[in-house]
Amino acid sequence: MQNLSILLVCSFCILGHVSSAGIRIGNELKNKKLLWMRCYSKDDVIGPLIIPIGGHRFNYFAFKLYSASDDGGVWDWRAREDGIYLKIKAERGVN
């Protein structure tokens, strides 16, 4: 469980490469395992939060780093027994 928490925190480092994103973190672990998470950005800390089995948390970050347009989208993180999965759902097509 401790390794899973560390991996989630480290994985959020790649958020600096998007212009804006919604973040959904879901707990799909089995056997009554709770998911502990904390998210760091440059100026904010979200958490610590404990996500129950089948639960999720959603946060929306709006920032623009590299372009004048807002591409939007959702980064859907799911913690499962065999790993952590990321699915990026673009709000609109990438040019």
C-alpha positions in Angstrom: 0.0 0.0 0.0 2.9 2.4 0.8 4.4 1.7 -2.6 1.1 2.5 -4.3 0.9 5.8 -2.5 4.4 6.8 -3.5 3.8 5.8 -7.1 0.6 7.9 -7.3 2.4 11.0 -5.9 5.3 10.5 -8.3 3.0 10.0 -11.3 1.4 13.4 -10.9 4.8 15.0 -11.8 3.8 14.6 -15.5 1.0 17.1 -15.1 3.3 19.9 -16.1 3.1 18.7 -19.7 -0.6 19.5 -20.2 -2.4 22.9 -20.6 -5.4 22.0 -18.4 -6.8 18.8 -16.9 -9.4 17.3 -14.7 -8.0 14.6 -12.4 -10.1 11.6 -11.4 -8.6 9.1 -9.0 -10.5 5.9 -8.4 -10.0 3.0 -6.0 -10.6 -0.4 -7.6 -8.6 -2.3 -5.1 -10.1 -5.5 -3.5 -10.3 -7.0 0.0 -11.4 -3.8 1.8 -8.2 -1.9 0.9 -8.4 1.9 1.2 -6.4 4.2 -1.1 -4.5 7.0 0.6 -3.6 9.8 -1.7 -2.0 13.3 -1.6 -1.4 15.4 -4.7 1.2 18.2 -4.9 1.3 21.0 -7.4 3.5 24.1 -7.4 1.3 26.1 -5.0 -1.3 23.6 -3.7 -1.5 20.4 -1.8 -4.6 18.3 -2.1 -5.1 15.8 0.6 -4.3 13.6 2.3 -7.5 11.8 1.3 -8.6 8.3 1.9 -10.6 6.9 -0.9 -12.9 3.9 -0.1 -13.3 0.9 -2.2 -15.3 1.8 -5.4 -14.9 5.5 -4.5 -13.3 8.3 -6.5 -12.2 11.8 -6.1 -12.3 14.4 -8.9 -10.4 17.7 -9.1 -10.1 20.2 -12.0 -6.9 22.1 -12.6 -7.1 25.0 -15.0 -3.8 26.4 -16.1 -2.1 27.2 -19.4 1.6 26.6 -19.9 2.4 26.2 -23.5 -0.5 27.5 -25.6 -3.2 30.2 -25.7 -6.0 27.5 -26.2 -7.5 25.4 -23.5 -7.5 21.7 -24.6 -9.3 20.5 -21.4 -9.7 16.8 -20.8 -9.7 14.3 -17.9 -6.8 12.2 -16.6 -8.5 9.1 -15.2 -6.2 7.3 -12.7 -7.4 3.9 -11.3 -5.6 1.9 -8.6 -6.1 -1.8 -9.1 -4.4 -4.9 -7.6 -2.1 -5.4 -10.5 -1.1 -1.7 -11.0 -2.1 1.9 -11.6 -3.8 2.7 -14.9 -4.1 6.0 -16.6 -6.7 6.9 -19.3 -6.5 10.3 -20.8 -9.9 11.5 -22.2 -9.4 14.6 -24.4 -12.2 17.1 -24.3 -11.5 18.0 -28.0 -9.3 16.6 -30.7 -5.5 17.2 -30.5 -4.3 19.2 -33.5 
